[in-house]
Amino acid sequence: MMPLPKFHLERPQSLAAALRLLAESPDALPLAGGTDLLVSMKQGLYAPGTVVDLKKVPELGSLEIGAGGAFLGAALKLAAVRDEPALKERYAALSEAAAAVASPNIQNMGTLGGNVCLDTRCWYFNQSEFWRHSKGYCLKKDGDICQAAPGAKRCFAVFSSDTAPALIALGARAQVASWDGESAQLREFPLEELYREDGISRIALGQDELLVGLRLPESRGVKSGYLKYRKRGAIDYPLASVAVALRMADGVMKDVRIVLGALASAPVIAFEAMELLEGAQPSPELLTRAAELVGKRTCPVKNQAGTPAHRKSIARVYCQRLLTGLAK
Protein backbone atom coordinates (compact mmCIF):
# COMPACT_ATOMS: atom_id res chain seq x y z
CA MET A 1 0.00 0.00 0.00
CA MET A 2 1.33 3.43 -1.00
CA PRO A 3 -0.13 6.27 1.11
CA LEU A 4 -0.59 9.80 -0.14
CA PRO A 5 1.97 12.36 1.08
CA LYS A 6 0.71 15.11 3.36
CA PHE A 7 -0.64 18.22 1.64
CA HIS A 8 -2.94 21.19 2.26
CA LEU A 9 -6.25 20.99 0.38
CA GLU A 10 -7.97 24.10 -1.01
CA ARG A 11 -11.46 24.11 -2.55
CA PRO A 12 -12.00 27.43 -4.35
CA GLN A 13 -15.50 28.43 -5.43
CA SER A 14 -14.51 30.52 -8.46
CA LEU A 15 -11.98 30.62 -11.26
CA ALA A 16 -10.38 33.78 -9.87
CA ALA A 17 -9.93 32.17 -6.45
CA ALA A 18 -8.36 29.06 -8.00
CA LEU A 19 -5.92 31.12 -10.06
CA ARG A 20 -4.97 33.25 -7.07
CA LEU A 21 -4.23 30.15 -4.99
CA LEU A 22 -2.00 28.71 -7.71
CA ALA A 23 -0.19 32.02 -8.17
CA GLU A 24 0.45 32.44 -4.44
CA SER A 25 1.56 28.83 -3.84
CA PRO A 26 4.57 27.88 -6.01
CA ASP A 27 4.33 24.25 -4.87
CA ALA A 28 0.58 23.93 -5.62
CA LEU A 29 -0.95 21.58 -8.19
CA PRO A 30 -4.50 21.65 -9.58
CA LEU A 31 -6.74 18.61 -9.03
CA ALA A 32 -9.64 17.73 -11.31
CA GLY A 33 -10.73 14.07 -11.39
CA GLY A 34 -7.53 12.95 -9.71
CA THR A 35 -7.31 9.69 -11.64
CA ASP A 36 -3.71 10.40 -12.71
CA LEU A 37 -2.36 12.90 -10.17
CA LEU A 38 -3.30 10.97 -7.02
CA VAL A 39 -1.67 7.79 -8.34
CA SER A 40 1.50 9.72 -9.16
CA MET A 41 1.53 11.27 -5.70
CA LYS A 42 1.28 7.82 -4.13
CA GLN A 43 4.25 6.71 -6.23
CA GLY A 44 6.28 9.62 -4.89
CA LEU A 45 6.49 11.32 -8.30
CA TYR A 46 4.90 14.55 -7.04
CA ALA A 47 4.61 15.97 -3.53
CA PRO A 48 2.73 19.29 -3.75
CA GLY A 49 2.42 21.31 -0.56
CA THR A 50 -1.02 22.46 -1.70
CA VAL A 51 -3.62 20.74 -3.86
CA VAL A 52 -6.23 23.01 -5.44
CA ASP A 53 -9.46 21.05 -5.98
CA LEU A 54 -11.29 22.48 -9.01
CA LYS A 55 -14.56 20.54 -8.69
CA LYS A 56 -16.54 23.54 -7.38
CA VAL A 57 -15.32 26.07 -9.95
CA PRO A 58 -18.46 26.70 -12.06
CA GLU A 59 -16.63 28.28 -15.01
CA LEU A 60 -14.95 24.95 -15.78
CA GLY A 61 -18.10 22.84 -16.09
CA SER A 62 -19.92 24.40 -19.04
CA LEU A 63 -21.07 22.58 -22.18
CA GLU A 64 -22.38 24.71 -25.04
CA ILE A 65 -23.21 23.28 -28.47
CA GLY A 66 -24.67 25.47 -31.19
CA ALA A 67 -24.72 26.08 -34.92
CA GLY A 68 -21.38 27.88 -34.78
CA GLY A 69 -19.47 25.21 -32.87
CA ALA A 70 -19.10 24.02 -29.30
CA PHE A 71 -17.41 24.94 -26.03
CA LEU A 72 -16.48 22.22 -23.56
CA GLY A 73 -15.40 23.14 -20.05
CA ALA A 74 -12.21 21.55 -18.78
CA ALA A 75 -13.99 19.98 -15.80
CA LEU A 76 -16.50 18.04 -17.91
CA LYS A 77 -16.38 14.35 -17.07
CA LEU A 78 -15.11 12.14 -19.87
CA ALA A 79 -18.31 10.11 -19.55
CA ALA A 80 -20.34 13.23 -20.34
CA VAL A 81 -18.23 13.88 -23.44
CA ARG A 82 -18.59 10.23 -24.43
CA ASP A 83 -22.38 10.15 -24.06
CA GLU A 84 -23.46 13.56 -25.37
CA PRO A 85 -25.53 12.83 -28.55
CA ALA A 86 -24.65 16.11 -30.27
CA LEU A 87 -20.94 15.45 -29.84
CA LYS A 88 -21.32 11.92 -31.21
CA GLU A 89 -23.04 13.33 -34.29
CA ARG A 90 -20.84 16.38 -34.96
CA TYR A 91 -17.47 15.50 -33.44
CA ALA A 92 -17.31 11.71 -33.65
CA ALA A 93 -13.54 11.51 -33.13
CA LEU A 94 -13.80 13.25 -29.75
CA SER A 95 -16.67 11.04 -28.58
CA GLU A 96 -14.76 7.93 -29.66
CA ALA A 97 -11.59 9.13 -27.94
CA ALA A 98 -13.41 9.80 -24.66
CA ALA A 99 -14.95 6.32 -24.84
CA ALA A 100 -11.46 4.83 -25.31
CA VAL A 101 -9.92 6.34 -22.17
CA ALA A 102 -9.02 3.61 -19.66
CA SER A 103 -12.29 2.13 -18.34
CA PRO A 104 -15.86 3.34 -17.62
CA ASN A 105 -14.94 3.89 -13.96
CA ILE A 106 -12.11 6.21 -14.95
CA GLN A 107 -14.33 7.98 -17.50
CA ASN A 108 -16.87 8.65 -14.74
CA MET A 109 -14.18 10.34 -12.62
CA GLY A 110 -11.67 11.76 -15.07
CA THR A 111 -12.16 15.11 -16.78
CA LEU A 112 -11.61 16.37 -20.30
CA GLY A 113 -9.10 18.98 -19.12
CA GLY A 114 -7.22 16.42 -17.09
CA ASN A 115 -6.85 14.19 -20.13
CA VAL A 116 -5.83 17.10 -22.35
CA CYS A 117 -3.14 18.08 -19.81
CA LEU A 118 -2.17 14.49 -18.96
CA ASP A 119 1.35 13.93 -17.67
CA THR A 120 3.77 12.11 -19.97
CA ARG A 121 4.50 8.46 -19.23
CA CYS A 122 7.54 6.17 -19.33
CA TRP A 123 8.52 2.73 -18.07
CA TYR A 124 11.33 4.31 -16.06
CA PHE A 125 9.23 7.07 -14.49
CA ASN A 126 5.79 5.66 -13.63
CA GLN A 127 7.06 3.33 -10.91
CA SER A 128 7.21 3.26 -7.14
CA GLU A 129 9.97 5.06 -5.24
CA PHE A 130 11.46 1.67 -4.31
CA TRP A 131 11.61 0.58 -7.98
CA ARG A 132 13.13 3.86 -9.18
CA HIS A 133 15.72 3.89 -6.39
CA SER A 134 16.74 0.30 -7.23
CA LYS A 135 16.97 0.93 -10.97
CA GLY A 136 18.41 4.43 -10.82
CA TYR A 137 16.53 7.70 -11.13
CA CYS A 138 15.71 9.23 -14.52
CA LEU A 139 15.89 12.70 -16.02
CA LYS A 140 12.21 13.37 -15.31
CA LYS A 141 12.55 12.67 -11.58
CA ASP A 142 15.68 12.98 -9.42
CA GLY A 143 18.19 11.71 -12.02
CA ASP A 144 20.42 13.19 -14.70
CA ILE A 145 19.93 10.79 -17.65
CA CYS A 146 17.03 9.57 -19.77
CA GLN A 147 16.95 5.85 -18.99
CA ALA A 148 15.16 5.15 -22.28
CA ALA A 149 17.74 7.06 -24.36
CA PRO A 150 20.87 7.48 -22.18
CA GLY A 151 22.69 9.73 -24.64
CA ALA A 152 19.77 12.12 -25.05
CA LYS A 153 19.68 15.62 -23.62
CA ARG A 154 15.93 15.67 -23.07
CA CYS A 155 13.21 13.42 -21.64
CA PHE A 156 11.45 11.06 -24.08
CA ALA A 157 8.44 10.25 -21.88
CA VAL A 158 5.33 9.75 -24.04
CA PHE A 159 2.22 11.93 -24.14
CA SER A 160 -0.62 9.40 -23.96
CA SER A 161 -3.81 11.48 -24.00
CA ASP A 162 -6.65 10.02 -26.04
CA THR A 163 -8.70 13.19 -26.43
CA ALA A 164 -5.89 15.59 -27.42
CA PRO A 165 -5.21 14.08 -30.90
CA ALA A 166 -8.95 14.02 -31.61
CA LEU A 167 -9.42 17.63 -30.51
CA ILE A 168 -6.46 18.83 -32.58
CA ALA A 169 -7.76 16.97 -35.64
CA LEU A 170 -11.10 18.73 -35.15
CA GLY A 171 -9.43 22.15 -35.02
CA ALA A 172 -9.96 22.81 -31.30
CA ARG A 173 -8.71 25.96 -29.61
CA ALA A 174 -7.65 26.03 -25.96
CA GLN A 175 -9.04 28.70 -23.65
CA VAL A 176 -6.58 29.43 -20.84
CA ALA A 177 -6.97 31.72 -17.83
CA SER A 178 -4.11 33.43 -16.00
CA TRP A 179 -3.90 35.63 -12.90
CA ASP A 180 -2.74 39.23 -13.33
CA GLY A 181 -2.71 40.02 -9.63
CA GLU A 182 -6.28 41.27 -9.51
CA SER A 183 -8.45 39.21 -11.87
CA ALA A 184 -8.55 36.32 -14.33
CA GLN A 185 -7.39 37.02 -17.89
CA LEU A 186 -8.49 34.76 -20.76
CA ARG A 187 -6.69 33.92 -23.99
CA GLU A 188 -7.31 31.40 -26.78
CA PHE A 189 -4.96 29.65 -29.19
CA PRO A 190 -4.86 26.47 -31.31
CA LEU A 191 -4.68 23.46 -29.02
CA GLU A 192 -1.54 22.09 -30.68
CA GLU A 193 0.35 25.14 -29.38
CA LEU A 194 -0.24 23.93 -25.82
CA TYR A 195 2.24 21.07 -26.22
CA ARG A 196 6.02 20.82 -26.25
CA GLU A 197 8.14 17.94 -27.54
CA ASP A 198 9.67 17.45 -24.10
CA GLY A 199 8.65 14.78 -21.60
CA ILE A 200 9.27 17.10 -18.64
CA SER A 201 8.02 20.52 -19.83
CA ARG A 202 5.15 18.97 -21.75
CA ILE A 203 2.66 21.86 -21.76
CA ALA A 204 3.04 25.61 -22.14
CA LEU A 205 1.18 26.65 -18.98
CA GLY A 206 2.55 28.79 -16.19
CA GLN A 207 2.06 28.13 -12.49
CA ASP A 208 -0.77 30.68 -12.37
CA GLU A 209 -2.57 29.39 -15.48
CA LEU A 210 -5.40 26.93 -15.94
CA LEU A 211 -7.06 25.35 -18.94
CA VAL A 212 -10.65 26.64 -18.83
CA GLY A 213 -12.05 24.74 -21.81
CA LEU A 214 -11.86 23.77 -25.47
CA ARG A 215 -13.61 25.57 -28.32
CA LEU A 216 -14.55 23.52 -31.39
CA PRO A 217 -15.35 25.11 -34.75
CA GLU A 218 -18.52 24.63 -36.80
CA SER A 219 -18.69 21.01 -37.95
CA ARG A 220 -20.98 20.97 -40.99
CA GLY A 221 -19.79 18.25 -43.36
CA VAL A 222 -16.93 17.13 -41.12
CA LYS A 223 -16.34 13.38 -40.86
CA SER A 224 -13.96 12.21 -38.18
CA GLY A 225 -12.78 9.16 -36.27
CA TYR A 226 -10.32 7.92 -33.68
CA LEU A 227 -8.56 4.58 -33.27
CA LYS A 228 -6.38 3.46 -30.38
CA TYR A 229 -3.96 0.56 -30.03
CA ARG A 230 -3.32 -0.87 -26.57
CA LYS A 231 -2.38 -4.25 -25.17
CA ARG A 232 -5.65 -4.73 -23.26
CA GLY A 233 -9.10 -3.64 -24.34
CA ALA A 234 -9.60 -1.58 -21.19
CA ILE A 235 -7.54 0.37 -18.64
CA ASP A 236 -4.37 0.69 -20.74
CA TYR A 237 -2.94 3.91 -22.12
CA PRO A 238 -2.50 3.98 -25.91
CA LEU A 239 0.67 2.60 -27.45
CA ALA A 240 -0.29 4.32 -30.71
CA SER A 241 -3.37 6.29 -31.70
CA VAL A 242 -4.66 8.13 -34.76
CA ALA A 243 -7.33 10.81 -35.18
CA VAL A 244 -8.54 11.90 -38.63
CA ALA A 245 -10.97 14.62 -39.69
CA LEU A 246 -11.91 15.69 -43.22
CA ARG A 247 -14.68 16.96 -45.48
CA MET A 248 -15.74 15.48 -48.81
CA ALA A 249 -16.66 18.09 -51.44
CA ASP A 250 -17.33 17.24 -55.09
CA GLY A 251 -15.55 13.94 -54.70
CA VAL A 252 -12.31 15.34 -53.26
CA MET A 253 -10.95 15.54 -49.72
CA LYS A 254 -10.85 18.93 -48.03
CA ASP A 255 -9.54 20.25 -44.70
CA VAL A 256 -7.73 16.98 -44.01
CA ARG A 257 -6.30 16.69 -40.50
CA ILE A 258 -4.33 13.65 -39.27
CA VAL A 259 -2.92 13.60 -35.73
CA LEU A 260 -0.94 10.84 -34.03
CA GLY A 261 -0.83 10.13 -30.31
CA ALA A 262 1.42 8.10 -27.99
CA LEU A 263 4.39 8.13 -30.38
CA ALA A 264 6.18 11.20 -29.03
CA SER A 265 6.22 13.60 -26.10
CA ALA A 266 3.49 15.66 -27.80
CA PRO A 267 0.73 14.98 -30.34
CA VAL A 268 2.17 14.74 -33.86
CA ILE A 269 0.43 16.37 -36.85
CA ALA A 270 1.09 14.35 -40.01
CA PHE A 271 1.69 17.29 -42.34
CA GLU A 272 3.17 15.27 -45.22
CA ALA A 273 0.18 12.93 -45.39
CA MET A 274 -2.26 15.82 -45.08
CA GLU A 275 -0.60 17.71 -47.92
CA LEU A 276 -0.76 14.63 -50.16
CA LEU A 277 -4.48 14.15 -49.57
CA GLU A 278 -5.71 17.75 -49.60
CA GLY A 279 -7.84 18.38 -52.69
CA ALA A 280 -7.32 14.86 -54.05
CA GLN A 281 -9.81 12.19 -55.00
CA PRO A 282 -9.52 9.21 -52.67
CA SER A 283 -8.23 5.96 -54.09
CA PRO A 284 -6.82 2.86 -52.38
CA GLU A 285 -3.37 3.62 -53.77
CA LEU A 286 -3.41 7.24 -52.60
CA LEU A 287 -4.65 6.38 -49.12
CA THR A 288 -1.94 3.73 -48.80
CA ARG A 289 0.72 6.27 -49.76
CA ALA A 290 -0.67 8.74 -47.23
CA ALA A 291 -0.67 6.13 -44.47
CA GLU A 292 2.97 5.34 -45.21
CA LEU A 293 3.82 8.99 -44.51
CA VAL A 294 2.11 9.35 -41.14
CA GLY A 295 5.03 8.25 -39.00
CA LYS A 296 7.59 10.43 -40.75
CA ARG A 297 7.77 12.98 -37.92
CA THR A 298 7.90 10.41 -35.10
CA CYS A 299 10.92 8.71 -33.58
CA PRO A 300 9.68 6.76 -30.53
CA VAL A 301 12.10 5.03 -28.18
CA LYS A 302 11.63 1.81 -26.24
CA ASN A 303 9.96 3.15 -23.13
CA GLN A 304 6.51 1.60 -23.66
CA ALA A 305 5.24 -1.93 -24.29
CA GLY A 306 5.96 -3.11 -27.83
CA THR A 307 8.76 -2.06 -30.13
CA PRO A 308 8.89 1.44 -31.62
CA ALA A 309 8.73 -0.05 -35.13
CA HIS A 310 5.59 -2.02 -34.30
CA ARG A 311 3.86 1.01 -32.79
CA LYS A 312 4.62 3.09 -35.89
CA SER A 313 3.35 0.25 -38.09
CA ILE A 314 0.08 0.16 -36.14
CA ALA A 315 -0.32 3.91 -36.64
CA ARG A 316 -0.01 3.43 -40.41
CA VAL A 317 -2.61 0.64 -40.41
CA TYR A 318 -5.06 2.61 -38.28
CA CYS A 319 -4.60 5.72 -40.39
CA GLN A 320 -5.44 3.81 -43.56
CA ARG A 321 -8.52 2.27 -41.92
CA LEU A 322 -9.82 5.67 -40.83
CA LEU A 323 -9.13 7.32 -44.18
CA THR A 324 -10.80 4.47 -46.08
CA GLY A 325 -13.92 4.71 -43.95
CA LEU A 326 -14.19 8.50 -43.87
CA ALA A 327 -13.42 9.15 -47.54
CA LYS A 328 -16.24 6.96 -48.88
Helices and strands as residue ranges (DSSP letters): E 8-10, H 15-24, E 28-31, H 37-42, E 50-53, G 58-60, E 63-66, E 69-73, H 78-83, H 85-90, H 92-100, H 104-109, H 112-116, H 129-135, H 163-169, E 173-179, E 184-190, G 191-194, E 209-217, E 222-229, E 240-249, E 252-261, E 268-269, H 271-277, H 284-293, H 308-326
